[in-house]
Amino acid sequence: MHRKLKLEVEYLTEEHLTGFESYKYSSLDTSPLSVYVMHPFWNKVVQFCPKWVAPNVLTFSGFLFTVLNFILFASYDYYFYASSDDKPQYPPIPRWVFALAAFNIFMAYTLDGIDGKQARRTQTSGPLGELFDHGLDSWTAMLITVCMYSVFGRTDHSVSPLRMYFVLWNVFINFYLSHWEKYNTGVLFLPWGYDASMLATVIVFTLTSIGGHEAWKFELPGGVSAGIMFEMLFYVSALVSNLPVVLWNIYKSYRDKTGKMRTFPEAIRPLVPLILFFAISTIWIMHSPNNILEQDPRIIYFCIGTIFSNICCRLIVSQMSNTRCEMLPWILLPVAVAAIFSFILPTVDLESMYIVSIVALLSHVHYGACVVRQMCRHFRIQTFSIKDHSE
């Protein structure tokens, strides 16, 4: 039943698998919105879910809602010009698309909120479920943020593709820091910004479905547009609610001797691949001979989001199995080679990005599928079904 396929690679070592065996989930959610509003709501919703439904089915279904949104917006607004008044060749996104997008995000958020509760109801909690959940969340970070860009687009009331690129990196870094924090403390402190951002996304899409993209073409005192206001909110929330909290929790774990007590070089080791990836991709994009970010921002956002998710998944595997984090994942190699190649042959700059995107997508899907299958074989479980369930 769990035979190894020909193209399968065993990414997990024996050390990883042994670490997973002794893993115990530990998290702390102190967000008032989550504790007093969302969790009571999810506790009601999960009661309607049949006990034969595997938690990973809920997790994956939620992820597919965000994928559907990404495909939907890409088909109606690939170049982010749909909300621009001076680009008549790009028609506005139909309002029903925003209404459907709001519904999809709400469904994704709800399914993400009840999958763990379903696991406890069906007594199927385990490391695979958490890895599956957080691994897909690391990809969702890009999918949802890029969809939000279509609300404002590349207009005078929004931000440029380059500034959007850094907004995306702000989202990635904050997501990664939470798992880096757990890598050192052993506890996942769920950031307050997550619940607020998910509900804000639902509200923004809903309002846009009612008023159209024109509803956001206003300026606040000081000439601050709606797009810039959202950009500022991303950065402020990161600097106020996330980064100080992460650093404080890590410091406290060392002070109270409650964390992993790693040496400084070992503690910051997971930051190396992320910093390297940021440096390589940013140098390529900033100094691109053909300004590929202006030509096709969507493929760049997709590419960096996919590679980020792969790097993040590797950190989550290390953090959960209590093993040493990889410092140079091989997925960085194609980006580095393509970046160098673009300067040697500038005429194929954009084509290089398309190739890297395809390689990144196939590599990441392969990595995820192989890791999940390997864990299923090791723990003798099924990904999408519950074995020997009794009512």
Disulfide bonds with the S-S distance in Angstrom:
none
